[in-house]
Amino acid sequence: MKIEILPSARGDLAEGFAFYEKQQRGLGTYFLNSLFADIDSLTIHAGVHHRVLGAYRLLGRVFPFAVYYDVLNDVAKVKAVLDCRRDPKTIEKRLRRIG
């Protein structure tokens, strides 16, 4: 399975990096490394996660983030990487907006 990280998800990762890097130098890099390891696991496990709001949802192992993705033609398309501590209505609106 191949993985494609869509621009919307890249923006989410950049925001998460900036937030954690502001908390402590180097924490943003640790955040990205952790989330990319989670995303890389989709090469083997894509499609086995629960569907939430029309997308598969992979929960991050280290940080409280969820990776939302679709599987099309043997490609896991990551469309959002969102903080699970956000208001659920905000998450729902975001996922509906990006389809």
NORFENMO-V124893 format. One record per residue. RES is the residue in one letter. SS is DSSP state (alpha for helix, beta for strand, coil for the rest). Layout:
BEGIN
RES,SS ; RES,SS
END
This chain:
BEGIN
M,coil ; K,beta ; I,beta ; E,beta ; I,beta ; L,coil ; P,alpha ; S,alpha ; A,alpha ; R,alpha ; G,alpha ; D,alpha ; L,alpha ; A,alpha ; E,alpha ; G,alpha ; F,alpha ; A,alpha ; F,alpha ; Y,alpha ; E,alpha ; K,alpha ; Q,alpha ; Q,coil ; R,coil ; G,coil ; L,alpha ; G,alpha ; T,alpha ; Y,alpha ; F,alpha ; L,alpha ; N,alpha ; S,alpha ; L,alpha ; F,alpha ; A,alpha ; D,alpha ; I,alpha ; D,alpha ; S,coil ; L,alpha ; T,alpha ; I,alpha ; H,alpha ; A,coil ; G,coil ; V,coil ; H,coil ; H,coil ; R,beta ; V,beta ; L,coil ; G,coil ; A,beta ; Y,beta ; R,beta ; L,beta ; L,beta ; G,coil ; R,coil ; V,coil ; F,coil ; P,coil ; F,beta ; A,beta ; V,beta ; Y,beta ; Y,beta ; D,beta ; V,beta ; L,beta ; N,coil ; D,coil ; V,beta ; A,beta ; K,beta ; V,beta ; K,beta ; A,beta ; V,beta ; L,beta ; D,beta ; C,coil ; R,coil ; R,coil ; D,coil ; P,alpha ; K,alpha ; T,alpha ; I,alpha ; E,alpha ; K,alpha ; R,alpha ; L,alpha ; R,alpha ; R,alpha ; I,alpha ; G,coil
END
